Amino acid sequence: MKISYKKLWKMLIDKNMTRRDLRHMTGISTTSIAKMGKGENMQTDVLLRICKVLKCDVTEIMEIEYSESDNRQ
Protein backbone atom coordinates (compact mmCIF):
# COMPACT_ATOMS: atom_id res chain seq x y z
CA MET A 1 0.00 0.00 0.00
CA LYS A 2 1.05 3.57 -0.55
CA ILE A 3 -0.24 7.06 0.06
CA SER A 4 -1.64 9.06 -2.82
CA TYR A 5 -2.10 12.82 -2.89
CA LYS A 6 -3.93 12.79 -6.24
CA LYS A 7 -6.98 14.26 -4.52
CA LEU A 8 -4.90 17.23 -3.37
CA TRP A 9 -3.50 17.88 -6.85
CA LYS A 10 -7.00 17.68 -8.34
CA MET A 11 -8.32 20.07 -5.68
CA LEU A 12 -5.58 22.56 -6.54
CA ILE A 13 -6.55 22.39 -10.21
CA ASP A 14 -10.22 22.87 -9.32
CA LYS A 15 -9.31 25.92 -7.21
CA ASN A 16 -7.02 27.25 -9.95
CA MET A 17 -4.02 27.04 -7.62
CA THR A 18 -0.46 25.90 -8.19
CA ARG A 19 1.79 23.92 -5.87
CA ARG A 20 3.72 27.14 -5.39
CA ASP A 21 0.53 28.92 -4.29
CA LEU A 22 -0.10 26.12 -1.79
CA ARG A 23 3.45 26.40 -0.47
CA HIS A 24 3.14 30.15 0.06
CA MET A 25 -0.29 29.93 1.68
CA THR A 26 0.66 27.14 4.09
CA GLY A 27 4.30 27.93 4.77
CA ILE A 28 5.34 24.36 4.01
CA SER A 29 8.67 23.70 2.34
CA THR A 30 9.40 22.82 -1.25
CA THR A 31 10.79 19.55 0.12
CA SER A 32 7.39 18.70 1.60
CA ILE A 33 5.66 19.47 -1.69
CA ALA A 34 8.19 17.26 -3.50
CA LYS A 35 7.65 14.43 -1.00
CA MET A 36 3.92 14.58 -1.60
CA GLY A 37 4.56 14.53 -5.32
CA LYS A 38 6.38 11.24 -4.80
CA GLY A 39 3.65 9.82 -2.56
CA GLU A 40 5.81 9.80 0.54
CA ASN A 41 4.53 10.00 4.11
CA MET A 42 3.96 13.45 5.54
CA GLN A 43 3.82 14.72 9.09
CA THR A 44 0.32 15.27 10.38
CA ASP A 45 0.93 18.95 11.13
CA VAL A 46 1.78 19.59 7.45
CA LEU A 47 -1.42 17.87 6.33
CA LEU A 48 -3.44 19.85 8.87
CA ARG A 49 -1.98 23.15 7.64
CA ILE A 50 -3.00 22.24 4.10
CA CYS A 51 -6.50 21.30 5.26
CA LYS A 52 -6.85 24.56 7.20
CA VAL A 53 -5.92 26.66 4.15
CA LEU A 54 -8.08 24.64 1.74
CA LYS A 55 -10.92 24.33 4.28
CA CYS A 56 -11.17 20.58 3.86
CA ASP A 57 -10.73 17.29 5.67
CA VAL A 58 -7.58 15.18 5.38
CA THR A 59 -9.59 12.49 3.54
CA GLU A 60 -10.23 15.05 0.80
CA ILE A 61 -6.53 15.49 0.02
CA MET A 62 -5.08 11.99 0.41
CA GLU A 63 -5.94 8.33 0.26
CA ILE A 64 -4.34 4.95 0.66
CA GLU A 65 -3.84 2.98 -2.53
CA TYR A 66 -3.69 -0.77 -2.08
CA SER A 67 -1.94 -3.13 -4.45
CA GLU A 68 -2.96 -6.70 -5.18
CA SER A 69 -0.09 -7.95 -3.02
CA ASP A 70 -1.39 -6.12 0.08
CA ASN A 71 -3.19 -8.32 2.53
CA ARG A 72 -6.40 -6.34 3.09
CA GLN A 73 -8.87 -7.60 5.64
PyMOL CGO cylinders between C-alpha atoms (Angstrom):
from pymol import cmd
from pymol.cgo import CYLINDER

trace = [
    CYLINDER, 0.00, 0.00, 0.00, 1.05, 3.57, -0.55, 0.3, 1, 1, 1, 1, 1, 1,
    CYLINDER, 1.05, 3.57, -0.55, -0.24, 7.06, 0.06, 0.3, 1, 1, 1, 1, 1, 1,
    CYLINDER, -0.24, 7.06, 0.06, -1.64, 9.06, -2.82, 0.3, 1, 1, 1, 1, 1, 1,
    CYLINDER, -1.64, 9.06, -2.82, -2.10, 12.82, -2.89, 0.3, 1, 1, 1, 1, 1, 1,
    CYLINDER, -2.10, 12.82, -2.89, -3.93, 12.79, -6.24, 0.3, 1, 1, 1, 1, 1, 1,
    CYLINDER, -3.93, 12.79, -6.24, -6.98, 14.26, -4.52, 0.3, 1, 1, 1, 1, 1, 1,
    CYLINDER, -6.98, 14.26, -4.52, -4.90, 17.23, -3.37, 0.3, 1, 1, 1, 1, 1, 1,
    CYLINDER, -4.90, 17.23, -3.37, -3.50, 17.88, -6.85, 0.3, 1, 1, 1, 1, 1, 1,
    CYLINDER, -3.50, 17.88, -6.85, -7.00, 17.68, -8.34, 0.3, 1, 1, 1, 1, 1, 1,
    CYLINDER, -7.00, 17.68, -8.34, -8.32, 20.07, -5.68, 0.3, 1, 1, 1, 1, 1, 1,
    CYLINDER, -8.32, 20.07, -5.68, -5.58, 22.56, -6.54, 0.3, 1, 1, 1, 1, 1, 1,
    CYLINDER, -5.58, 22.56, -6.54, -6.55, 22.39, -10.21, 0.3, 1, 1, 1, 1, 1, 1,
    CYLINDER, -6.55, 22.39, -10.21, -10.22, 22.87, -9.32, 0.3, 1, 1, 1, 1, 1, 1,
    CYLINDER, -10.22, 22.87, -9.32, -9.31, 25.92, -7.21, 0.3, 1, 1, 1, 1, 1, 1,
    CYLINDER, -9.31, 25.92, -7.21, -7.02, 27.25, -9.95, 0.3, 1, 1, 1, 1, 1, 1,
    CYLINDER, -7.02, 27.25, -9.95, -4.02, 27.04, -7.62, 0.3, 1, 1, 1, 1, 1, 1,
    CYLINDER, -4.02, 27.04, -7.62, -0.46, 25.90, -8.19, 0.3, 1, 1, 1, 1, 1, 1,
    CYLINDER, -0.46, 25.90, -8.19, 1.79, 23.92, -5.87, 0.3, 1, 1, 1, 1, 1, 1,
    CYLINDER, 1.79, 23.92, -5.87, 3.72, 27.14, -5.39, 0.3, 1, 1, 1, 1, 1, 1,
    CYLINDER, 3.72, 27.14, -5.39, 0.53, 28.92, -4.29, 0.3, 1, 1, 1, 1, 1, 1,
    CYLINDER, 0.53, 28.92, -4.29, -0.10, 26.12, -1.79, 0.3, 1, 1, 1, 1, 1, 1,
    CYLINDER, -0.10, 26.12, -1.79, 3.45, 26.40, -0.47, 0.3, 1, 1, 1, 1, 1, 1,
    CYLINDER, 3.45, 26.40, -0.47, 3.14, 30.15, 0.06, 0.3, 1, 1, 1, 1, 1, 1,
    CYLINDER, 3.14, 30.15, 0.06, -0.29, 29.93, 1.68, 0.3, 1, 1, 1, 1, 1, 1,
    CYLINDER, -0.29, 29.93, 1.68, 0.66, 27.14, 4.09, 0.3, 1, 1, 1, 1, 1, 1,
    CYLINDER, 0.66, 27.14, 4.09, 4.30, 27.93, 4.77, 0.3, 1, 1, 1, 1, 1, 1,
    CYLINDER, 4.30, 27.93, 4.77, 5.34, 24.36, 4.01, 0.3, 1, 1, 1, 1, 1, 1,
    CYLINDER, 5.34, 24.36, 4.01, 8.67, 23.70, 2.34, 0.3, 1, 1, 1, 1, 1, 1,
    CYLINDER, 8.67, 23.70, 2.34, 9.40, 22.82, -1.25, 0.3, 1, 1, 1, 1, 1, 1,
    CYLINDER, 9.40, 22.82, -1.25, 10.79, 19.55, 0.12, 0.3, 1, 1, 1, 1, 1, 1,
    CYLINDER, 10.79, 19.55, 0.12, 7.39, 18.70, 1.60, 0.3, 1, 1, 1, 1, 1, 1,
    CYLINDER, 7.39, 18.70, 1.60, 5.66, 19.47, -1.69, 0.3, 1, 1, 1, 1, 1, 1,
    CYLINDER, 5.66, 19.47, -1.69, 8.19, 17.26, -3.50, 0.3, 1, 1, 1, 1, 1, 1,
    CYLINDER, 8.19, 17.26, -3.50, 7.65, 14.43, -1.00, 0.3, 1, 1, 1, 1, 1, 1,
    CYLINDER, 7.65, 14.43, -1.00, 3.92, 14.58, -1.60, 0.3, 1, 1, 1, 1, 1, 1,
    CYLINDER, 3.92, 14.58, -1.60, 4.56, 14.53, -5.32, 0.3, 1, 1, 1, 1, 1, 1,
    CYLINDER, 4.56, 14.53, -5.32, 6.38, 11.24, -4.80, 0.3, 1, 1, 1, 1, 1, 1,
    CYLINDER, 6.38, 11.24, -4.80, 3.65, 9.82, -2.56, 0.3, 1, 1, 1, 1, 1, 1,
    CYLINDER, 3.65, 9.82, -2.56, 5.81, 9.80, 0.54, 0.3, 1, 1, 1, 1, 1, 1,
    CYLINDER, 5.81, 9.80, 0.54, 4.53, 10.00, 4.11, 0.3, 1, 1, 1, 1, 1, 1,
    CYLINDER, 4.53, 10.00, 4.11, 3.96, 13.45, 5.54, 0.3, 1, 1, 1, 1, 1, 1,
    CYLINDER, 3.96, 13.45, 5.54, 3.82, 14.72, 9.09, 0.3, 1, 1, 1, 1, 1, 1,
    CYLINDER, 3.82, 14.72, 9.09, 0.32, 15.27, 10.38, 0.3, 1, 1, 1, 1, 1, 1,
    CYLINDER, 0.32, 15.27, 10.38, 0.93, 18.95, 11.13, 0.3, 1, 1, 1, 1, 1, 1,
    CYLINDER, 0.93, 18.95, 11.13, 1.78, 19.59, 7.45, 0.3, 1, 1, 1, 1, 1, 1,
    CYLINDER, 1.78, 19.59, 7.45, -1.42, 17.87, 6.33, 0.3, 1, 1, 1, 1, 1, 1,
    CYLINDER, -1.42, 17.87, 6.33, -3.44, 19.85, 8.87, 0.3, 1, 1, 1, 1, 1, 1,
    CYLINDER, -3.44, 19.85, 8.87, -1.98, 23.15, 7.64, 0.3, 1, 1, 1, 1, 1, 1,
    CYLINDER, -1.98, 23.15, 7.64, -3.00, 22.24, 4.10, 0.3, 1, 1, 1, 1, 1, 1,
    CYLINDER, -3.00, 22.24, 4.10, -6.50, 21.30, 5.26, 0.3, 1, 1, 1, 1, 1, 1,
    CYLINDER, -6.50, 21.30, 5.26, -6.85, 24.56, 7.20, 0.3, 1, 1, 1, 1, 1, 1,
    CYLINDER, -6.85, 24.56, 7.20, -5.92, 26.66, 4.15, 0.3, 1, 1, 1, 1, 1, 1,
    CYLINDER, -5.92, 26.66, 4.15, -8.08, 24.64, 1.74, 0.3, 1, 1, 1, 1, 1, 1,
    CYLINDER, -8.08, 24.64, 1.74, -10.92, 24.33, 4.28, 0.3, 1, 1, 1, 1, 1, 1,
    CYLINDER, -10.92, 24.33, 4.28, -11.17, 20.58, 3.86, 0.3, 1, 1, 1, 1, 1, 1,
    CYLINDER, -11.17, 20.58, 3.86, -10.73, 17.29, 5.67, 0.3, 1, 1, 1, 1, 1, 1,
    CYLINDER, -10.73, 17.29, 5.67, -7.58, 15.18, 5.38, 0.3, 1, 1, 1, 1, 1, 1,
    CYLINDER, -7.58, 15.18, 5.38, -9.59, 12.49, 3.54, 0.3, 1, 1, 1, 1, 1, 1,
    CYLINDER, -9.59, 12.49, 3.54, -10.23, 15.05, 0.80, 0.3, 1, 1, 1, 1, 1, 1,
    CYLINDER, -10.23, 15.05, 0.80, -6.53, 15.49, 0.02, 0.3, 1, 1, 1, 1, 1, 1,
    CYLINDER, -6.53, 15.49, 0.02, -5.08, 11.99, 0.41, 0.3, 1, 1, 1, 1, 1, 1,
    CYLINDER, -5.08, 11.99, 0.41, -5.94, 8.33, 0.26, 0.3, 1, 1, 1, 1, 1, 1,
    CYLINDER, -5.94, 8.33, 0.26, -4.34, 4.95, 0.66, 0.3, 1, 1, 1, 1, 1, 1,
    CYLINDER, -4.34, 4.95, 0.66, -3.84, 2.98, -2.53, 0.3, 1, 1, 1, 1, 1, 1,
    CYLINDER, -3.84, 2.98, -2.53, -3.69, -0.77, -2.08, 0.3, 1, 1, 1, 1, 1, 1,
    CYLINDER, -3.69, -0.77, -2.08, -1.94, -3.13, -4.45, 0.3, 1, 1, 1, 1, 1, 1,
    CYLINDER, -1.94, -3.13, -4.45, -2.96, -6.70, -5.18, 0.3, 1, 1, 1, 1, 1, 1,
    CYLINDER, -2.96, -6.70, -5.18, -0.09, -7.95, -3.02, 0.3, 1, 1, 1, 1, 1, 1,
    CYLINDER, -0.09, -7.95, -3.02, -1.39, -6.12, 0.08, 0.3, 1, 1, 1, 1, 1, 1,
    CYLINDER, -1.39, -6.12, 0.08, -3.19, -8.32, 2.53, 0.3, 1, 1, 1, 1, 1, 1,
    CYLINDER, -3.19, -8.32, 2.53, -6.40, -6.34, 3.09, 0.3, 1, 1, 1, 1, 1, 1,
    CYLINDER, -6.40, -6.34, 3.09, -8.87, -7.60, 5.64, 0.3, 1, 1, 1, 1, 1, 1,
]
cmd.load_cgo(trace, "trace")
